[in-house]
Amino acid sequence: MSKAQRATVDALMRQAPFEASLPPEQLRKEFETQMTSDPAPAGVTVTPSVLGGRPALTVEPEGSPATGTIVYFHGGGWVFGSPATALQLTAALVRRTGVRAVSVDYRLAPEHPFPAAVEDGLAAYRDLLDQGIPAEEIVLAGESAGGGLSITTLLTAREAGLPMPAAAVAFSPGLDATLSGESMTTKHDADPLFTRASLTTIFAHYLAGQAPDQPLLSPALHADPTGLPPLLLQAGSNEVLLDDSTRFAVRAAAAGVDVQLDITADVPHVFQTFEGTLDEADAALTRAARFITAALARI
């Protein structure tokens, strides 16, 4: 672990503060530019596809893939982002597990507010089942809003009577649209990216006037996790969304769910995107890959 690496990442993120007040279209363009400027990820092939009626990117490892499918949901506050902006992170999981991933381009707010994204997540999962892929060969994963979507997809799949997948992995998930966690205050200065105010602005697009205190918007507070599959929640200690993970992990454990809460010190929101730059990012991705591999090995 390197204090110098962590300090460099923190400084880099503070140089480009998140401007939540920008129009959604501008947010999308700027985020797309920022997250797709790196070379294409090595060690994988990327193919346009469709899942659940939505555009998607299928990311496969070189050589023969291992048994299993990761359904990946990108981040972006349910307002911006795409499979392309999450490609480096998706590829990192594919390389480490040898399992293919399908990254879903779910509908975004404000054009498509809640529950559009949740409906698309469920449709993607149902599509794989309809294709004959056994639930125990599927893992849901995502970062930030997409991490939250991996959890709410589980909740809606359970309510629909569908079998549960092998597991779910959530990187810095958004699990509380009420923004009521103590970390919103205690991590205000430590977080180089978000504030409660900026998240309130972004979440307003997704909520579209709907009350945030309901299970599919704030599962850390209101969802019943009973019957969910094994979960891995990863977060950094320097993020205002930290309590989204900690509170949901406690709630899930109390409901008898096998849940791992993996907190890395002094790193920011979705620090895993700094693979190759931050030792903690590589280590966390390796732990996530081991979790996925172990879950699929139970087949």
C-alpha positions in Angstrom: 0.0 0.0 0.0 1.3 3.4 -1.0 0.5 6.7 0.8 2.0 8.5 -2.2 -0.3 6.7 -4.7 -3.4 7.5 -2.6 -2.4 11.1 -2.3 -1.8 11.3 -6.0 -5.3 9.9 -6.8 -6.9 12.3 -4.3 -5.2 15.3 -5.8 -6.1 14.2 -9.3 -9.8 13.9 -8.5 -9.8 17.3 -6.8 -8.4 18.9 -9.9 -11.6 18.1 -11.7 -14.5 18.6 -9.3 -17.8 17.1 -10.1 -20.2 19.8 -11.5 -23.6 18.3 -10.7 -25.4 21.5 -11.9 -24.4 20.9 -15.5 -27.2 19.8 -17.9 -27.4 16.0 -18.1 -26.3 16.0 -21.8 -23.2 17.9 -20.9 -22.5 15.6 -17.9 -22.8 12.6 -20.2 -20.4 14.0 -22.8 -17.8 15.1 -20.3 -17.9 11.8 -18.4 -17.7 9.8 -21.7 -14.7 11.7 -22.7 -13.0 11.3 -19.3 -13.6 7.6 -19.0 -13.0 6.5 -22.6 -9.7 8.3 -23.2 -7.5 5.3 -22.3 -6.5 2.7 -24.8 -8.8 -0.3 -25.4 -8.4 -2.8 -22.5 -6.0 -5.6 -23.2 -6.7 -9.3 -22.8 -10.4 -9.1 -23.8 -12.6 -8.9 -26.8 -15.5 -6.4 -26.9 -18.6 -7.0 -29.0 -21.8 -4.9 -29.3 -24.8 -6.9 -28.2 -28.3 -6.7 -26.8 -29.6 -7.9 -23.4 -33.1 -7.4 -22.1 -34.0 -5.3 -25.1 -31.2 -2.8 -24.3 -27.9 -2.2 -26.1 -25.0 -3.9 -24.3 -21.3 -4.7 -24.6 -20.2 -8.3 -24.3 -16.7 -8.5 -22.9 -15.0 -11.9 -23.2 -11.5 -13.1 -22.1 -9.0 -14.2 -24.6 -9.1 -18.0 -25.0 -11.8 -20.2 -23.7 -14.0 -18.5 -21.1 -14.8 -20.1 -17.8 -18.3 -21.1 -17.0 -20.5 -18.1 -16.0 -21.8 -14.7 -17.0 -21.3 -11.4 -15.2 -24.1 -8.9 -15.8 -22.5 -5.5 -15.3 -24.2 -2.2 -14.5 -22.2 1.0 -15.0 -22.2 4.0 -12.7 -23.2 7.6 -13.2 -25.9 8.5 -10.8 -28.6 7.0 -13.0 -28.1 10.1 -15.2 -24.8 9.6 -17.1 -22.4 6.8 -18.0 -22.6 3.8 -20.3 -21.0 0.4 -20.8 -18.1 2.2 -22.6 -17.4 4.3 -19.5 -17.3 1.2 -17.4 -15.3 -0.9 -19.9 -11.9 -0.7 -18.1 -13.5 -1.9 -14.9 -15.6 -4.6 -16.6 -12.5 -5.8 -18.4 -10.5 -6.0 -15.2 -13.1 -8.4 -13.7 -13.2 -10.5 -16.9 -9.4 -10.8 -17.1 -9.2 -11.9 -13.4 -12.1 -14.4 -13.5 -11.9 -15.7 -17.0 -15.7 -15.2 -17.1 -17.5 -13.2 -19.8 -19.4 -10.1 -18.9 -22.4 -8.4 -20.5 -22.5 -4.7 -19.6 -26.0 -3.2 -20.0 -26.8 0.3 -21.3 -29.9 0.8 -19.1 -32.1 3.8 -19.5 -31.1 7.1 -17.9 -32.8 9.9 -16.1 -34.2 12.5 -16.4 -35.7 11.1 -19.7 -36.3 7.8 -17.9 -36.6 8.3 -14.1 -37.1 5.7 -11.5 -38.0 2.8 -11.9 -36.8 2.6 -15.5 -33.2 1.5 -14.6 -34.5 -1.1 -12.2 -36.9 -2.4 -14.8 -34.0 -2.7 -17.3 -31.9 -4.5 -14.7 -34.6 -7.1 -14.2 -35.2 -7.5 -17.9 -31.5 -8.1 -18.5 -31.4 -10.8 -15.8 -34.6 -12.4 -17.0 -33.3 -12.5 -20.6 -30.3 -14.5 -19.6 -32.5 -17.0 -17.7 -34.8 -17.2 -20.8 -31.7 -18.0 -22.9 -31.3 -21.1 -20.8 -28.4 -19.8 -18.6 -28.9 -21.2 -15.1 -29.2 -18.7 -12.3 -26.3 -20.3 -10.5 -24.0 -19.4 -13.5 -24.8 -15.7 -13.3 -23.3 -12.9 -11.1 -24.5 -9.4 -11.0 -22.0 -6.6 -10.5 -21.7 -2.8 -10.9 -20.2 0.4 -9.6 -21.8 3.4 -7.9 -25.3 3.7 -9.2 -24.7 0.4 -11.0 -23.7 -1.2 -7.8 -27.0 -0.1 -6.3 -28.7 -1.4 -9.4 -27.1 -4.8 -8.9 -28.8 -4.9 -5.5 -32.2 -3.6 -6.6 -32.2 -6.1 -9.5 -31.9 -8.9 -6.9 -34.8 -7.5 -4.9 -37.1 -7.2 -8.0 -36.0 -10.6 -9.2 -36.9 -12.2 -5.9 -40.3 -10.4 -5.8 -40.9 -11.7 -9.4 -40.3 -15.3 -8.2 -37.1 -15.7 -10.2 -34.2 -17.9 -8.9 -31.4 -16.0 -7.4 -28.0 -15.7 -9.2 -24.8 -17.1 -7.7 -23.8 -13.7 -6.1 -23.6 -10.0 -6.5 -20.7 -7.5 -6.3 -21.2 -3.8 -5.7 -18.4 -1.3 -5.8 -19.2 1.9 -3.8 -23.0 1.3 -4.3 -25.6 4.0 -4.1 -28.1 2.5 -1.7 -29.8 5.4 0.0 -31.6 8.1 -2.0 -32.5 9.9 1.2 -28.7 10.7 1.6 -29.1 10.3 5.3 -26.0 8.4 6.2 -23.6 9.9 8.8 -20.8 9.6 6.3 -22.5 12.4 4.3 -21.2 14.7 7.0 -18.2 12.9 8.5 -16.6 12.2 5.1 -17.5 15.6 3.6 -13.9 16.9 3.6 -12.3 13.5 2.8 -14.4 12.8 -0.3 -12.7 14.5 -3.3 -15.6 13.8 -5.6 -19.1 14.2 -4.1 -21.0 16.2 -1.5 -24.5 15.7 -0.1 -25.5 18.8 -2.2 -24.1 17.5 -5.5 -25.7 14.1 -5.0 -29.0 15.8 -4.1 -28.9 17.6 -7.5 -28.1 14.4 -9.4 -30.6 12.2 -7.5 -33.4 14.7 -8.2 -33.2 13.8 -11.9 -33.7 10.1 -11.0 -36.4 10.7 -8.4 -38.5 13.0 -10.5 -40.4 14.1 -7.5 -40.9 10.6 -6.1 -40.3 9.9 -2.4 -36.8 8.5 -1.8 -37.7 6.5 1.3 -38.8 3.3 -0.4 -37.1 -0.1 -0.8 -35.9 0.2 -4.4 -34.5 3.7 -3.9 -33.1 3.4 -0.4 -32.5 -0.4 0.2 -29.9 0.4 2.9 -32.9 1.7 5.0 -36.0 0.1 3.7 -35.4 -3.2 1.8 -35.8 -6.6 3.2 -32.7 -8.5 2.0 -34.0 -12.0 3.1 -33.2 -14.6 0.5 -30.6 -12.7 -1.4 -27.5 -14.6 -2.6 -23.9 -13.9 -1.3 -22.9 -10.3 -1.6 -19.6 -8.4 -1.7 -19.8 -4.7 -1.0 -16.5 -2.8 -1.6 -16.1 0.9 -0.7 -13.4 3.4 0.2 -13.2 5.1 3.6 -13.0 8.5 1.9 -16.4 8.7 0.4 -19.7 10.2 1.5 -21.5 7.1 0.3 -19.6 4.9 2.7 -22.6 4.4 5.0 -24.7 3.1 2.1 -22.5 0.0 2.1 -22.0 -0.3 5.9 -25.7 0.0 6.7 -26.9 -2.4 3.9 -24.3 -4.9 5.0 -25.6 -4.9 8.6 -29.2 -5.1 7.3 -28.3 -8.1 5.0 -26.4 -9.9 7.7 -29.3 -9.5 10.1 -31.5 -11.1 7.5 -29.2 -14.1 7.2 -27.5 -13.2 4.0 -23.9 -14.2 3.4 -22.4 -10.7 3.0 -18.8 -9.5 2.9 -18.1 -5.8 3.7 -14.7 -4.8 2.2 -13.6 -1.3 3.2 -10.2 0.1 2.0 -8.7 3.0 4.0 -7.9 6.4 2.5 -9.3 5.8 -1.0 -12.2 7.5 -2.8 -15.4 6.5 -4.5 -15.0 3.6 -6.9 -11.2 3.5 -6.4 -11.1 0.3 -8.3 -11.0 2.4 -11.5 -7.4 3.3 -10.7 -6.2 -0.2 -11.6 -2.5 -0.1 -12.5 -2.1 3.2 -10.7 -3.2 2.4 -7.2 -2.1 -0.8 -5.5 -5.3 -0.9 -3.5 -7.4 -0.9 -6.7 -5.6 -4.0 -8.0 -5.9 -5.7 -4.7 -9.6 -5.0 -4.4 -10.3 -6.2 -7.9 -8.4 -9.4 -7.2 -10.5 -9.9 -4.1 -13.7 -9.3 -6.0 -12.6 -11.8 -8.7 -11.9 -14.4 -6.1 -15.3 -13.9 -4.6 -16.9 -14.3 -8.1 -14.9 -17.4 -8.9 -15.8 -19.0 -5.5 -19.5 -18.2 -6.0 -19.5 -19.8 -9.5 -17.5 -22.8 -8.2 -20.5 -23.7 -6.1 -22.3 -24.8 -9.2 
